[in-house]
Amino acid sequence: MLAVNPDILSWARDSAGLSQEEAVAKLPLSAVHGKTAVERLEEFESGVQALPRPMLVKMAKHYRRPLVTFYLAQPPERGDRGTDFRSLPGVRAPSDDAGVQVLVRQILARQSILRDILAEDEAAEVSWVDSLTLSDGREAALDLAREILASSHPSEARDASQAFDRLRNAVHEAGAFVLLKGDLGSYHTALDTNTFRGFALADPLAPFIVINDNDARAAWSFTLVHELVHLFLGDTGISGSPAASGVEQFCNDVASAYLLPEEALAALEPSLLEREELASAIATVAKTHNVSRTLVAYRLFRFGRIAGQEYRGLVSGFRAQWLNKREERREAARATDGGPTFYTIRRHRTGKALVDAVRRAHLDGDLPTTGAALVLGVKPTQVGMMLTG
């Protein structure tokens, strides 16, 4: 049975910037049986007194930590944030950045529980995680990507959705977990792609890739391969920052070369085309290879075939068009009855690899329903339906 780790309680309070006096006022926690509120909090934090679940829920809310964090074996370390060359128009709000940090903590907590289960079962480590360095060069990373992704190249797929599914399945088979997650639990807490496109959490037993599913579906494949390269490097990185770094440039270049080789652009002559003609030609290449238009423009820019100003103008135009179409699709969906069930959508976002791993651990008795719910990101009452689909 999972139990709350008392060490996490004081760490969560401290990291929220609260003294014991401030915490008892926020929760609130009152004096009982001759003990002051602070003394009661000290007993909870030392493990002398068991923490009632209602109080745990309050702590999670006021300390701004996901509930699953309090069941970890030790306080999580703050991960380094990578940056990404793929900047998007718009300015990131501080609240959005805080939301990403909350999301990262949620996934770290889920990863930690799964990792402990895998370690107890003496699962084999994923050999390709942290197997390369930048000095090995782009070709080494490209060869490894081809080996892992094998025959799942997007250009062979029916459309962008199938292209992503094939890539995701290949990564699952190779030992990593790929989640689609773009909010903190509801659409009210959706995180914009200006804030992050995806992130990787490198671990030899339970490597995770998270993709913001608020992004264009055609962009998911690029983010997946980009984050896969982060795992090759044993690196944790969050994609979506407007800044550039050597690691992000490396990941971008490897993912770009894999998804859209140079020969795919041979027929394009940007210097002979007007802006609208070029945009149309880019769209044709993108559709043929099941990648985003932004990726095609990025490749042209990296090869020096279009200037930076033209590249940014194209990207801004593509994004505006996509936002308009997304709103049209949402309006159409609101007017249409039916569609996938809640559990079908949840299982797809969680990923088959993670659902299967939780199912095995749950059936073997290694992971109780509460723990399964924490790893899957659902309520305990929803675990059964999540695992039976």
C-alpha positions in Angstrom: 0.0 0.0 0.0 1.4 3.4 -0.9 2.1 5.6 2.0 2.8 9.3 2.3 6.5 10.1 2.7 6.9 12.5 5.6 10.1 13.9 4.2 8.2 15.1 1.2 5.8 17.2 3.4 8.5 19.5 4.7 10.3 19.7 1.3 7.0 20.6 -0.4 6.2 23.3 2.1 9.8 24.7 1.9 9.8 24.7 -1.9 6.4 26.5 -1.8 8.2 29.3 0.2 6.1 28.8 3.3 7.2 28.7 6.9 5.4 26.4 9.3 3.4 29.3 10.7 2.4 30.4 7.2 1.5 26.9 6.2 -0.9 26.3 9.1 -2.6 29.5 8.4 -3.2 28.6 4.7 -4.3 25.0 5.2 -5.8 25.9 7.8 -4.6 23.7 10.6 -5.9 24.4 14.1 -4.8 23.6 17.7 -6.2 20.3 19.0 -5.9 18.5 22.4 -3.4 21.0 23.8 -1.2 20.9 20.8 -0.6 24.0 18.7 -1.2 24.0 15.0 2.6 24.2 14.4 3.2 21.3 16.7 0.6 19.2 14.8 2.3 20.1 11.5 5.7 19.1 12.9 4.2 15.8 13.9 3.0 15.2 10.3 6.3 16.3 8.8 8.3 14.0 11.2 6.0 11.0 10.7 5.0 10.8 14.3 1.3 11.4 13.4 -0.3 9.9 10.3 -1.6 12.5 7.8 -5.3 12.3 7.1 -6.1 12.3 3.4 -8.3 15.5 3.5 -5.3 17.4 4.9 -3.0 15.8 2.3 -5.3 17.1 -0.4 -5.2 20.6 1.1 -1.4 20.5 1.2 -1.2 19.5 -2.4 -3.4 22.5 -3.3 -1.6 25.1 -1.2 1.9 23.8 -1.8 1.2 23.6 -5.6 2.3 20.0 -6.0 0.5 17.1 -7.7 -0.9 14.6 -5.2 1.3 11.9 -6.6 4.4 13.8 -5.5 3.8 13.0 -1.8 4.1 9.3 -2.4 7.7 9.5 -3.8 10.6 7.8 -2.1 12.5 11.1 -2.0 12.0 14.7 -3.1 12.5 15.1 -6.8 15.3 17.2 -8.2 14.5 20.2 -10.3 15.3 19.2 -13.9 17.3 21.4 -16.2 15.2 23.1 -18.8 16.5 22.9 -22.3 15.6 25.4 -25.0 14.4 25.0 -28.5 15.3 26.8 -31.7 11.7 26.4 -32.9 10.3 29.6 -31.6 6.7 30.5 -32.1 5.1 33.9 -32.5 3.8 35.3 -29.2 5.1 36.0 -25.7 5.2 33.5 -22.9 3.3 34.5 -19.8 5.0 33.8 -16.4 1.9 31.8 -15.4 2.3 29.5 -18.4 5.9 28.9 -17.5 4.8 27.9 -13.9 2.3 25.6 -15.5 5.0 23.8 -17.4 6.9 23.3 -14.2 3.9 21.8 -12.5 3.4 19.5 -15.5 7.0 18.4 -15.4 6.7 17.7 -11.7 3.5 15.6 -12.3 5.3 13.5 -14.9 8.4 13.1 -12.8 6.3 11.8 -10.0 4.5 9.3 -12.3 7.9 8.3 -13.7 9.4 7.8 -10.3 6.7 5.3 -9.2 6.9 3.3 -12.4 10.7 3.3 -12.2 10.6 1.8 -8.7 8.3 -1.0 -9.9 10.6 -1.7 -12.8 13.6 -1.7 -10.6 12.0 -4.2 -8.2 11.2 -6.4 -11.1 14.9 -6.2 -12.3 13.8 -4.9 -15.6 16.6 -4.4 -18.2 17.9 -0.8 -18.7 17.2 0.9 -22.1 20.7 0.7 -23.6 20.3 3.7 -26.0 19.4 6.2 -23.3 22.5 8.4 -22.6 24.5 6.4 -25.2 25.7 9.4 -27.2 27.3 12.8 -26.7 27.3 15.9 -28.9 30.9 15.0 -29.9 29.6 11.8 -31.6 28.1 14.0 -34.2 24.8 14.3 -36.0 25.3 11.2 -38.2 25.7 8.9 -35.2 22.4 10.2 -33.7 20.7 9.9 -37.1 21.9 6.3 -37.5 20.6 5.5 -34.0 17.2 7.1 -34.8 16.9 5.1 -38.0 17.7 1.9 -36.1 15.1 2.5 -33.4 12.4 3.9 -35.7 13.1 1.2 -38.4 10.3 1.0 -41.0 8.1 3.7 -39.4 9.1 6.7 -41.5 6.3 9.2 -41.8 6.6 9.4 -45.6 5.3 5.8 -45.8 2.2 6.6 -43.8 -1.3 7.4 -44.9 -1.5 10.7 -43.1 0.1 12.7 -40.3 -1.9 10.9 -37.6 -0.8 7.4 -38.8 2.7 8.7 -39.2 2.9 9.8 -35.6 1.3 6.5 -34.3 3.9 4.5 -36.1 6.7 6.5 -34.7 5.2 6.3 -31.3 4.8 2.5 -31.4 8.4 2.2 -32.5 9.6 4.2 -29.6 7.4 2.2 -27.3 8.9 -1.0 -28.6 12.4 0.4 -28.0 11.6 0.9 -24.3 10.4 4.5 -23.8 7.0 5.9 -22.8 5.4 8.6 -25.0 2.5 10.6 -23.5 0.3 13.2 -25.1 -0.2 15.9 -22.4 -1.0 19.5 -22.9 -2.8 20.5 -19.7 -2.8 20.1 -15.9 -5.9 18.0 -15.7 -8.6 19.9 -17.7 -9.0 22.1 -20.7 -9.1 25.1 -18.4 -5.4 24.5 -17.6 -4.3 24.0 -21.3 -0.7 25.0 -21.9 0.0 26.8 -25.1 2.7 25.7 -27.6 4.5 29.0 -27.0 5.3 27.6 -23.6 6.4 24.1 -24.6 6.2 21.7 -27.5 7.4 18.7 -25.6 9.9 17.5 -23.1 12.1 14.4 -22.4 12.9 12.9 -19.0 15.9 10.7 -19.4 16.1 7.6 -17.2 17.7 4.2 -18.0 14.7 2.2 -16.8 11.7 4.5 -17.6 12.5 7.1 -20.2 9.6 9.5 -20.8 8.7 11.7 -23.7 5.8 14.2 -23.3 4.2 15.9 -26.3 1.9 18.9 -26.1 -1.2 17.7 -27.9 -2.4 21.3 -28.2 0.2 21.5 -31.0 -0.7 20.8 -34.7 -0.9 17.0 -35.2 1.6 17.3 -38.1 4.1 18.7 -35.7 3.9 15.8 -33.2 6.3 13.6 -35.2 9.0 16.2 -35.2 8.6 16.8 -31.5 8.8 13.0 -30.8 12.0 12.5 -32.8 13.5 15.7 -31.3 12.8 14.5 -27.8 14.1 11.0 -28.7 17.4 12.6 -29.5 17.4 14.2 -26.1 17.1 10.7 -24.6 20.1 9.6 -26.8 22.1 12.3 -25.0 20.7 11.4 -21.6 19.3 14.9 -21.4 16.2 16.4 -20.0 14.9 19.2 -22.2 11.7 21.3 -22.6 11.0 22.3 -26.2 9.3 25.6 -26.9 11.6 28.3 -25.6 12.5 31.0 -28.1 16.1 30.8 -27.2 18.7 28.6 -29.0 21.3 26.3 -27.6 23.8 23.8 -28.9 21.8 20.8 -27.7 18.5 22.0 -29.1 20.1 22.9 -32.4 21.6 19.4 -32.5 18.2 17.7 -31.7 16.5 19.9 -34.3 19.0 19.0 -37.0 18.8 15.3 -36.3 15.0 15.2 -36.3 14.8 17.4 -39.4 17.3 15.2 -41.3 15.4 12.0 -40.3 11.9 13.3 -41.2 12.8 15.4 -44.3 16.0 14.4 -46.1 17.6 17.0 -48.3 16.5 15.3 -51.5 12.9 15.8 -50.6 13.4 19.5 -51.2 15.3 19.2 -54.4 12.4 20.3 -56.6 11.7 23.4 -54.6 13.2 26.7 -56.0 12.3 29.4 -53.5 14.1 32.1 -55.4 11.8 31.6 -58.3 8.6 31.8 -56.4 6.5 34.6 -54.9 5.5 34.3 -51.2 2.1 32.7 -51.8 3.5 30.3 -54.4 6.3 29.3 -52.0 3.8 28.7 -49.2 1.8 26.5 -51.5 4.8 24.5 -52.7 5.9 24.0 -49.1 2.4 22.7 -48.2 2.6 20.2 -51.0 6.0 18.8 -49.7 4.6 18.8 -46.1 1.6 16.8 -47.1 3.6 14.3 -49.2 5.9 13.6 -46.4 3.4 13.9 -43.5 5.3 16.6 -41.7 4.4 20.2 -40.8 4.8 23.1 -43.2 7.0 24.8 -40.5 9.5 21.9 -40.7 9.8 22.3 -44.5 10.4 26.0 -44.1 12.9 25.3 -41.4 14.8 23.0 -43.6 14.9 25.5 -46.4 16.2 28.1 -43.9 18.9 25.8 -42.5 20.1 25.1 -46.0 20.3 28.8 -46.7 17.7 28.7 -49.4 15.4 31.3 -47.7 16.4 34.1 -45.4 15.5 34.4 -41.7 13.0 37.1 -42.3 11.2 35.1 -44.9 11.3 32.0 -42.7 9.7 33.8 -39.8 7.1 35.3 -42.1 6.1 31.9 -43.4 5.9 30.4 -40.0 3.7 33.2 -38.7 1.4 32.7 -41.7 1.2 28.9 -41.2 0.4 29.3 -37.5 -2.3 31.8 -38.2 -3.9 29.5 -40.7 -3.7 26.6 -38.3 -5.3 28.5 -35.5 -8.2 29.4 -37.7 -8.7 25.9 -38.9 -8.4 24.5 -35.3 -11.2 26.8 -34.2 -13.4 25.7 -37.2 -12.8 22.1 -36.2 -13.7 22.8 -32.6 -16.9 24.5 -33.7 -17.8 21.5 -35.9 -17.1 19.1 -33.1 -19.4 20.9 -30.7 -22.2 20.5 -33.2 -21.6 16.8 -33.7 -22.8 14.1 -31.3 -20.8 11.0 -30.7 -17.0 10.5 -31.0 -14.5 8.5 -29.0 -15.3 7.7 -25.4 -13.5 9.3 -22.5 -11.4 6.1 -21.8 -10.5 5.7 -25.5 -9.1 9.3 -25.5 -7.4 8.8 -22.2 -5.7 5.6 -23.2 -4.5 7.2 -26.4 -3.1 10.2 -24.6 -1.4 8.0 -22.0 0.1 5.6 -24.5 -0.2 1.8 -24.9 3.3 1.2 -23.4 2.4 3.0 -20.1 -1.1 1.4 -19.9 0.4 -2.1 -20.5 3.2 -1.5 -17.9 0.6 -0.4 -15.3 -1.7 -3.3 -16.1 1.1 -5.9 -15.6 2.2 -4.3 -12.3 -1.4 -4.1 -11.1 -2.2 -7.7 -12.0 1.0 -8.9 -10.4 0.1 -7.1 -7.1 3.1 -4.8 -7.3 1.0 -1.7 -7.9 -2.3 -1.1 -5.9 -5.2 0.7 -7.4 -4.2 4.0 -5.8 -0.7 3.7 -7.3 -2.0 2.7 -10.7 -4.3 5.8 -10.7 -1.4 8.0 -9.8 0.8 6.7 -12.7 -2.1 6.8 -15.2 -3.2 10.3 -14.1 -6.8 9.2 -13.4 -9.0 8.7 -10.4 -8.8 5.3 -8.6 -12.4 4.6 -9.7 -11.3 4.9 -13.3 -8.4 2.5 -13.2 -10.5 -0.6 -14.1 -11.9 0.9 -17.3 -8.5 2.3 -18.2 -6.9 -1.1 -18.0 -9.6 -3.2 -19.6 -9.8 -1.4 -23.0 
